[in-house]
């Protein structure tokens, strides 16, 4: 399976609703690496590397988000993986 990298921007009601914890909770069991962080403009930013099918599963979950979130839009840019991550974490 092909390794890839995705840079994801999620907008809507996605801060103060547990979105980062939701992302970590789903990315780790999928064996993905990278990070999730809140942006100052109200969006959530995710950088993730791993098997393409696993990243696509995570993207599908992020489109829904946690129950208290409202995902208005999601933008995904695929790229070549850098291998810079060993875990998936929250950045502040």
N, C-alpha and C positions, 0 to 999 in steps of 0.2 A: 504494500500500500504506500502511496506517495506521501512523503512528508511535505508540509507546506506551512505558511505563515499567514495569518489574517490580522488585519488591523480593522477594528470594529468600533463604530460610533453609534451610540444608542441615544435617542432623544425622546422626550415626553416627560411624564412624571416618573423619573428614574433615580432621583436622589431622595434620601431620607425614607426609603421604602424597603431597605434591605437588599438592594440590587447587587452590591458588591459581594455580600455574603452568599447570595443566591448563585452568583457566577462562580465563585470559588467552590461552592458545594457541588456544582455540576462538572466543572472543568477537571478537578482532581481525580475523580473516579474514571473519567474518560482518558486519563493518562496524558493530559495536555500540560504544557508549560507556558509561562508568560505572566501577565498581570492584568489587574483591573483597577481603575482609579476614577474618581469623580473629577470632572473638569469644572473650571470656574464659570463656564457658560451654561451649566446645568445638565450637560450631557454626561454619559458614562463612556469611558474609553477602555477598550479591551485590546491587548496584543496577545496573540495566542499562537503557539506552534505545536505541531503534532501531525498525526495522520489525518488526511483530508476528510475522510468519512466521519471521524470523531469531531473535527472542527465543525462540519456541517450539522452534526447533532447538537453541538453547543449553540450554534447560531439559531437553530430552530427553537431551542429552549429560551434563548435571549429574546426572541421575537415575542414571546409570551411574558417572560419576566415573572417575578414573584406576584402573588395575588393582589397586593396593594399598589402595584405599579401600573402605569399605563404607557405602553410603548407606542409612540407616535410614528417613529421612523428609525430605520437601522441601515447604516451604510457599511459595506464590507469591501475592503481592498485586499486581494490575495497577492502574495509575493513569495519569494524564495525564503526558506527558513535560514536563520543565522546561527542557530544552536547556542545562543547566548544565555538561555534560561535552563535551570535545573529543576525548578518547582513552579507552581502557579500560586501567586500571592496577591494580596491587596497592597497597593501603593497609596501613599498619602501625600 
